Amino acid sequence: MATVSKSNPAAARRSAARLAAVQALYSMEITGVSAEEALAEMRRRLADEPRGRMAEPDAGLASDLVRGATAETALIDEVVGNALSRDWTVDRVEAVVRAILRCGTCELKARGQTPARVVISEYVDVAHAFYAGPEPGLVNAVLDRIARVLRPEEFDRGGAAAP
């Protein structure tokens, strides 16, 4: 996940930013800290941790995702809730999955320059970083439903992405 790529280091930085944003949202939910406190902690942690093969996160993207998901949590949770099965609520979803779905929904809403299928794939990869079970499939299904509502034009013409 988000290893430094010789072919596209900017993409690796964006992938790392998505992972960092999910971790910050999870931290906020578990500890009750504010978005700014979670972002400050994320910056401290990233400055102190050895990077190894991991790309340095795009700090601007990570900040935008955390702030956006935090500013619109009620709206995002409504969108996510509508995409879940009828017997599931956002509160019933495990905290890391909830953070992934919130970040993914925020990015689908706010960053139209990134193709929906890329956003979905990226957050499925984030889910794989945390889970070996069915959770990545849940993330894929829910974000796909959300993307088809928020960006139907990308799924027109028999499922082919618009050019």
C-alpha positions as CSV (number, residue, x, y, z in Angstrom):
1,M,0.0,0.0,0.0
2,A,1.4,3.4,-1.1
3,T,4.9,2.2,-1.7
4,V,7.1,4.6,-3.6
5,S,6.6,4.1,-7.3
6,K,9.3,4.9,-9.8
7,S,6.6,5.3,-12.5
8,N,4.3,7.6,-10.6
9,P,5.5,8.9,-7.3
10,A,2.6,11.5,-7.1
11,A,0.1,8.7,-7.2
12,A,1.9,6.9,-4.4
13,R,1.8,10.1,-2.3
14,R,-1.9,10.4,-2.9
15,S,-2.4,6.7,-1.9
16,A,-0.4,7.3,1.3
17,A,-2.5,10.5,2.0
18,R,-5.7,8.4,1.8
19,L,-4.4,5.9,4.3
20,A,-3.2,8.7,6.6
21,A,-6.6,10.5,6.4
22,V,-8.4,7.2,7.3
23,Q,-6.1,6.8,10.3
24,A,-6.7,10.4,11.4
25,L,-10.5,10.0,11.2
26,Y,-10.3,6.7,13.1
27,S,-8.1,8.4,15.7
28,M,-10.7,11.2,16.0
29,E,-13.5,8.8,16.6
30,I,-11.6,6.7,19.2
31,T,-10.0,9.5,21.1
32,G,-12.4,12.4,20.6
33,V,-9.7,14.8,19.3
34,S,-10.6,17.5,16.8
35,A,-9.7,17.4,13.1
36,E,-6.9,19.9,13.7
37,E,-5.5,17.9,16.6
38,A,-5.6,14.6,14.6
39,L,-3.9,16.3,11.6
40,A,-1.2,17.7,13.9
41,E,-0.7,14.2,15.4
42,M,-0.5,12.8,11.9
43,R,2.2,15.3,10.9
44,R,4.2,14.5,14.0
45,R,3.9,10.8,13.5
46,L,4.9,11.0,9.9
47,A,7.9,13.2,10.7
48,D,9.1,10.7,13.4
49,E,8.4,7.4,11.7
50,P,11.0,5.8,9.4
51,R,9.4,5.7,5.9
52,G,11.2,2.7,4.4
53,R,9.5,2.0,1.1
54,M,6.4,4.0,1.9
55,A,5.7,7.2,0.0
56,E,5.4,10.4,2.0
57,P,1.7,11.3,2.0
58,D,0.4,14.3,0.1
59,A,-0.3,16.4,3.2
60,G,-2.7,18.7,1.3
61,L,-4.9,15.9,0.2
62,A,-4.8,14.2,3.6
63,S,-5.8,17.5,5.2
64,D,-8.6,18.1,2.7
65,L,-10.0,14.7,3.2
66,V,-10.0,14.9,7.0
67,R,-11.4,18.4,7.1
68,G,-14.0,17.7,4.4
69,A,-15.2,14.4,6.0
70,T,-15.4,16.2,9.4
71,A,-17.2,19.3,8.1
72,E,-19.9,17.2,6.4
73,T,-20.1,14.1,8.6
74,A,-23.9,14.2,8.9
75,L,-24.4,14.5,5.1
76,I,-21.7,11.9,4.4
77,D,-23.2,9.5,6.9
78,E,-26.6,9.9,5.2
79,V,-25.1,9.1,1.8
80,V,-23.3,6.1,3.2
81,G,-26.3,5.0,5.1
82,N,-28.4,5.1,1.9
83,A,-25.8,2.9,0.2
84,L,-25.7,0.2,3.0
85,S,-28.1,-2.7,3.1
86,R,-31.4,-1.9,4.7
87,D,-30.5,-3.8,8.0
88,W,-27.3,-1.8,8.4
89,T,-26.6,1.7,9.7
90,V,-23.5,3.7,9.6
91,D,-23.1,3.4,13.4
92,R,-23.3,-0.4,13.1
93,V,-20.3,-0.5,10.7
94,E,-16.9,-1.1,12.3
95,A,-14.9,2.1,13.1
96,V,-12.1,1.7,10.5
97,V,-14.6,0.7,7.8
98,R,-16.7,3.8,8.7
99,A,-13.5,6.0,8.4
100,I,-12.7,4.5,5.0
101,L,-16.3,5.0,3.8
102,R,-16.4,8.6,5.0
103,C,-13.1,9.5,3.3
104,G,-14.1,7.7,0.1
105,T,-17.4,9.5,0.0
106,C,-15.8,12.8,0.8
107,E,-13.4,12.3,-2.1
108,L,-16.1,11.2,-4.5
109,K,-18.1,14.4,-3.6
110,A,-15.3,16.9,-3.6
111,R,-12.6,15.8,-6.0
112,G,-14.2,15.3,-9.3
113,Q,-10.9,15.4,-11.1
114,T,-10.2,11.9,-9.7
115,P,-12.1,9.3,-11.6
116,A,-14.7,7.5,-9.4
117,R,-13.2,4.1,-10.2
118,V,-9.8,5.2,-9.1
119,V,-11.3,6.5,-5.8
120,I,-13.1,3.2,-5.2
121,S,-10.0,1.2,-6.0
122,E,-7.8,3.3,-3.7
123,Y,-10.1,2.9,-0.7
124,V,-10.5,-0.9,-1.4
125,D,-6.7,-1.0,-1.2
126,V,-6.8,0.9,2.1
127,A,-9.3,-1.6,3.4
128,H,-6.9,-4.4,2.4
129,A,-4.3,-2.7,4.5
130,F,-6.5,-3.4,7.6
131,Y,-8.5,-6.5,6.7
132,A,-8.1,-9.9,5.1
133,G,-11.9,-10.7,5.4
134,P,-15.0,-9.4,3.6
135,E,-14.5,-5.7,4.6
136,P,-12.8,-4.7,1.3
137,G,-15.7,-6.2,-0.6
138,L,-18.1,-4.1,1.5
139,V,-16.1,-1.0,0.9
140,N,-16.1,-1.7,-2.8
141,A,-19.9,-2.3,-3.0
142,V,-20.8,0.7,-0.9
143,L,-18.5,3.2,-2.6
144,D,-19.6,1.8,-6.0
145,R,-23.3,2.5,-5.1
146,I,-22.3,6.0,-3.8
147,A,-20.3,6.8,-6.9
148,R,-23.2,5.8,-9.2
149,V,-25.4,8.3,-7.3
150,L,-22.9,11.1,-7.1
151,R,-21.3,10.7,-10.5
152,P,-23.7,8.9,-12.7
153,E,-22.1,10.3,-15.9
154,E,-19.0,8.2,-15.2
155,F,-21.1,5.0,-15.3
156,D,-23.3,5.8,-18.4
157,R,-23.1,3.9,-21.6
158,G,-23.4,0.3,-20.3
159,G,-21.0,0.8,-17.5
160,A,-18.1,2.2,-19.5
161,A,-16.4,5.2,-18.0
162,A,-16.9,8.4,-19.8
163,P,-13.8,9.6,-21.6
